[in-house]
């Protein structure tokens, strides 16, 4: 069985389109999204439309997805997010379809799977801080008992590709599909449970459309562009 894990698309429909054009994705047995449709860029509604049409896809909630739901529920003012994250949050509640809001509300905060005796935990942040925990490649794991109950732990949130080993547990982060931050490209992981191997894959997409969107929506906000161009 082959499972593809991807994370942190952040409204970047251009990267998602190339992802779904990849043959590995087409022939995967299962797709698992590790959170964050929302934040930074502009096509959350279209991405959720695509997710709803995709077979064999499971999704978990990310911290930006939770912030969007908090805006809807009157717990957060979108204007407090715009200075840091850009205008993707501006009037976002009016732009998202009712069907996609309902779909988003079905996302759990984590997944626990057992397939052919192999236990997998999927978290946007970390097992101890489901939405906001940050585990980088150089982060010391101090709560190993939360990890070693699984054979594989898959994390998102940091936008950094990662492989860690604790005892018999392999910890993986696929990196970000929509906003790479490690200088190594937008990426996903293919995990083959038949032979217990995994492989990081990167995608290439035409960045010019997104750059024009940033100029139009965020007056060319430097931070939104710089991270997309970052090199290792």
C-alpha positions in Angstrom: 0.0 0.0 0.0 1.3 3.5 -0.9 0.2 6.6 1.0 1.1 10.1 0.0 1.3 12.8 2.7 1.2 16.5 1.8 0.8 19.6 4.0 0.5 23.4 4.2 -0.9 24.3 0.8 -1.9 27.8 2.1 -4.1 28.8 -0.8 -1.5 28.0 -3.5 -3.7 26.5 -6.2 -0.9 26.5 -8.7 1.2 24.1 -6.7 -1.8 21.9 -6.0 -2.6 21.6 -9.7 0.9 20.3 -10.4 0.7 17.9 -7.4 -2.4 16.3 -8.8 -0.8 16.0 -12.3 1.9 13.8 -10.7 1.6 10.1 -11.7 2.6 9.0 -8.2 -0.4 10.9 -6.8 -2.7 9.4 -9.4 -1.8 5.9 -8.5 -1.5 6.2 -4.7 -3.8 4.1 -2.6 -4.4 6.9 -0.1 -3.8 10.7 0.1 -3.5 12.4 3.5 -3.4 16.1 3.9 -1.7 17.3 7.1 -3.4 20.7 7.5 -3.4 24.3 6.5 -5.6 25.1 3.5 -5.8 28.7 4.8 -3.3 31.5 5.2 -0.9 33.5 3.0 -2.3 33.0 -0.5 -5.7 33.2 -2.1 -7.5 30.1 -3.4 -8.8 28.3 -0.4 -12.3 27.9 -1.9 -10.9 26.3 -5.1 -8.7 24.0 -3.1 -11.5 22.8 -0.9 -13.6 22.3 -4.0 -10.8 20.0 -5.3 -10.4 18.2 -2.0 -14.1 17.5 -1.9 -13.9 15.8 -5.3 -10.8 13.8 -4.6 -11.3 10.1 -3.8 -9.2 8.4 -1.1 -8.3 11.7 0.6 -8.3 12.3 4.3 -7.6 15.8 5.8 -6.7 17.1 9.2 -7.1 20.6 10.5 -4.2 23.1 10.6 -3.7 26.1 12.8 -4.6 28.5 10.0 -7.7 26.4 9.2 -8.7 26.8 12.9 -8.1 30.5 12.7 -10.5 30.7 9.8 -13.2 28.8 11.7 -12.6 31.1 14.7 -13.3 34.1 12.4 -16.5 32.5 11.3 -17.5 31.8 14.9 -16.7 35.4 16.1 -13.7 34.3 18.2 -11.1 36.1 16.1 -11.0 39.3 14.0 -9.6 38.8 10.6 -7.9 42.2 10.7 -5.5 41.0 13.3 -4.1 38.4 10.9 -3.7 40.5 7.8 -0.4 42.4 8.9 1.4 39.1 9.3 -0.2 36.7 6.9 -1.5 39.0 4.1 -4.8 39.7 2.6 -5.9 36.1 2.0 -7.9 36.5 5.2 -9.7 39.7 4.0 -13.4 39.0 3.7 -12.6 35.4 3.4 -15.8 34.3 5.1 -17.8 35.9 2.3 -15.8 34.2 -0.4 -16.0 30.6 0.8 -19.0 28.4 -0.1 -21.3 27.0 2.5 -20.4 23.5 1.3 -16.7 24.1 1.8 -17.2 25.6 5.3 -19.2 22.5 6.2 -16.5 20.3 4.7 -13.8 22.1 6.7 -15.6 21.6 9.9 -15.4 17.8 9.4 -11.6 17.9 9.5 -10.3 16.2 12.7 -7.3 17.6 14.6 -5.3 14.4 14.1 -5.5 10.9 12.6 -4.5 7.6 14.0 -4.4 4.7 11.5 -3.5 1.1 11.6 -2.8 -0.6 8.3 -1.6 -4.1 8.1 -0.4 -3.9 11.7 1.5 -0.6 11.0 0.5 2.2 13.3 0.6 5.8 11.9 -0.1 9.0 13.8 -0.7 12.2 11.7 -0.6 15.6 13.4 -0.3 19.2 12.0 1.8 20.4 14.9 2.9 17.6 17.3 1.3 14.8 19.4 1.4 17.1 22.5 0.3 20.3 20.7 -1.9 19.2 17.8 -2.2 22.5 15.9 0.7 24.7 17.0 3.6 22.4 18.0 6.7 22.9 16.0 9.2 20.1 15.4 12.1 21.1 13.3 14.9 18.8 12.1 17.1 20.1 15.0 14.3 20.0 17.6 15.0 17.8 20.6 12.1 15.4 21.3 11.4 15.5 25.0 8.1 13.6 25.0 9.2 10.5 23.2 6.4 8.4 24.7 3.9 10.4 22.6 5.7 9.2 19.5 6.9 5.6 20.2 3.3 4.3 20.3 3.4 4.6 16.5 5.6 3.1 13.8 5.4 6.3 11.8 4.5 9.9 13.0 3.8 12.4 10.2 3.9 16.1 11.1 3.3 19.4 9.2 3.3 23.0 10.2 7.1 23.9 10.0 7.3 23.7 6.2 10.6 21.9 6.6 11.3 18.4 5.3 12.4 16.1 8.1 13.3 12.6 9.0 13.9 11.7 12.7 14.2 8.3 14.4 13.2 7.6 18.0 13.7 3.9 18.8 11.6 2.1 16.2 9.5 5.1 15.3 10.1 7.1 12.2 9.1 10.8 12.3 8.5 12.5 8.9 7.5 15.9 7.7 6.7 16.2 4.0 7.5 19.9 4.0 5.1 22.3 2.5 3.3 21.8 -0.8 2.4 25.5 -1.1 5.0 27.6 0.6 8.4 25.9 1.0 10.6 27.5 3.7 13.7 25.2 3.7 15.0 26.2 0.3 14.5 22.6 -1.0 11.3 23.1 -2.9 7.6 22.4 -2.5 7.2 18.7 -1.6 5.3 15.7 -0.5 6.2 12.2 0.8 5.3 8.8 -0.7 5.3 6.1 2.0 5.3 2.5 0.8 4.0 0.3 3.6 4.7 -2.9 1.7 8.5 -2.5 2.0 8.5 0.3 4.7 10.3 2.8 2.5 9.6 6.5 1.9 10.7 9.1 -0.6 10.5 12.8 -0.7 9.2 14.3 -4.0 9.3 17.9 -5.1 7.1 19.6 -7.6 7.8 22.4 -10.0 5.1 24.9 -11.0 5.0 28.2 -12.8 5.4 30.7 -10.0 4.5 33.8 -12.1 0.8 33.5 -11.6 1.1 33.6 -7.8 3.6 36.4 -8.0 1.0 38.5 -9.9 -1.6 37.6 -7.4 0.6 38.9 -4.6 1.1 42.1 -6.5 -2.6 42.4 -7.0 -3.9 41.3 -3.5 -1.0 42.4 -1.2 0.8 45.2 -3.1 3.8 42.9 -3.8 4.3 42.1 -0.1 8.0 41.1 0.1 7.7 38.4 2.7 5.0 36.5 0.7 7.3 36.5 -2.3 10.7 35.9 -0.6 9.8 32.6 1.0 8.7 31.2 -2.3 12.1 32.0 -3.8 14.2 30.9 -0.9 17.2 28.7 -1.7 19.0 26.2 0.6 
